[in-house]
């Protein structure tokens, strides 16, 4: 019984490079994701400081708060690594614990984002208020959507593992989910820097 | 999860049949998917052609109002969208699908079910993009394929036309991206033993470059479309000038995608021609490494020229100069390819069969289009030519004379492999000459009226402008073209039934697809071939004499060599319903977003059913063992 697999040919033909097809697929997919977030981040940067009416970013940002949620998300990369390590050792209980921990950290981050969006909305920033609202919500919203998809994948693996459907030999499946998860975390580092930290001097002064 | 799996399985028993219509709905065979891509794209090609003919009828004389300006706007927009996204790109994909696994010696692509998904998303996305017709005659996209902001905002462009544009292209983007991921992995990872990168046929190289461009270009247009979607559906401000939105941002995002896109359209045709010219000149391709490297350089530099579409925007002299230089530079690798093709033919024993004729037509017309392209690489000249028929002439010489002639060359070349029968040569030549003459009659006069100032995208002109004669010539040319296409259709259907039986290797080919029967068995190669050189099959058939000519081997080689091995032990990937279910759900959800604007209940219903269907497709897919005997 095998899962989440598309290696129709593993039994017919070894791959030319020796790298599994699915893993190569994931890297190519992540390359396209780089361009996707690259274009969204460019839009945000081009519109930075171009809003005609407030509220402006430095009026609503709470950098210590967002730093904590960024820290939570980055820690989830660590737990993801621990999950994969546990599976490779054949430690299925460890796999489930760390998968759940990763998903929970992801959920905490998402909860933080929902709370932040709500606060901003209350302070008068909506999707149609100004260029800041438009580009901020769409960029961070799409990142949040990516985290949500990641959480769903992690929970799917957790349920599968509970039913004994994740095998040590098929650890590549979890590894691929991990690649995606780490990518989403790394993108957040860029977004956090570009959106929040660039505004920090305005907030201090 | 087992419960979910059980319920999905009881709902949809795994398909095992391989006959009738159902077998096409569930197939994951790259050859069948390739044929479906080809047929669907050709139907869209005919639709796009009819739209063009309507425009030519409207323009055949001055001051006509056979179609209204509103309809005319939709016609030129839908003509471009149909030809680019629904005809030329998927016709390229048809060849990728059919030819790539055969030429690299593989039994299928890396991800057969993903391949089926690409096709179904393309089909449904194409229908969605055309969905405007069903909402009445003001319902189609009407702002050009480039859809410049802010004319696409709801305030300036009410009605559903641009909604179909946004969602149709977003859905089609999923199809292109999925196909691109699949072919990159297939080409890098599924080659037969001995098929090193520098032994790959040039068509494979051009496919690889095209798909890499797709992977990097489509996310950018996706972002542009998402931004437009948020503007139109959720009152965001990305391109709203009243809120400070910058229309030039759209132009940059669009052309960062749009210029690599034109290489996505032409590189597959260059690959096809690079296969045909050596075969029919009985010589290996001249300067193989140089052709490959110039393809890579074109792919790379294609990212550094996008602003030549924006010379008249006012980006300033520095930007304009930089993009003018990079645009002129990109003519160098393109020119190198042309010289290599000509040198391939030089001294060869040239056999003028239909595929070769179309390839020669490709070279001739592409040179003309390339040269007129160089003329608007200079910003001052471009300022005169911008938005005139001169640009229309240029782009049709490269896209029709280039891409479409390349595609026809490919159809004539690989039809025998796809169907087991030859297309008729006499009709093929008639087809070529009608298309070649028709094409030149249609588009050459556009150079003159364009330089004389005739603006594009305007539904009529007045008699005093003196453009009547050349426009009439253009219209006559377009009708000639249409007759050429009809001859092709006749040839196609006639040859399917009555065509000469092709055999394995009707053209004395060089590449692996000609070593196996026509049409190939489901598993392609009974035994995976071992490749020892570039143009491997030729070297199995011929030896080089000391003066560099090829003579037939006296022993071995040829058909005796082909198809050894016992196919009975091969098992192929199982059939699957899930790609079509996921594709349908995705498109239904997108259509629901538009329907919601007139009826909340229907709209949200469609979105709900669509999302559930997509999720069912994805989960069913993930839990369906790839190999039915697992």
Interface residues (C-beta under 8 A of the other chain):
Chain A: X1 X2 X3 X4 X5 X6 X7 X8 X9 X11 X12 X13 X15 X16 X17 X19 X21 X24 X25 X28 X29 X31 X32 X33 X34 X35 X36 X38 X39 X40 X43 X46 X47 X50 X51 X52 X53 X127 X128 X130 X131 X133 X134 X135 X137 X138 X142 X156 X159 X160 X163 X165
Chain B: X1 X2 X106 X107 X108 X110 X111 X112 X113 X114 X177 X180 X181 X182 X184 X185 X188 X189 X190 X191 X195 X215 X216 X217 X218 X219 X220 X222 X223 X224 X226 X227 X230 X234 X235 X236 X237 X238 X243 X244 X245 X246 X249 X253 X256 X528 X570 X573 X622 X623 X625 X626 X627 X630
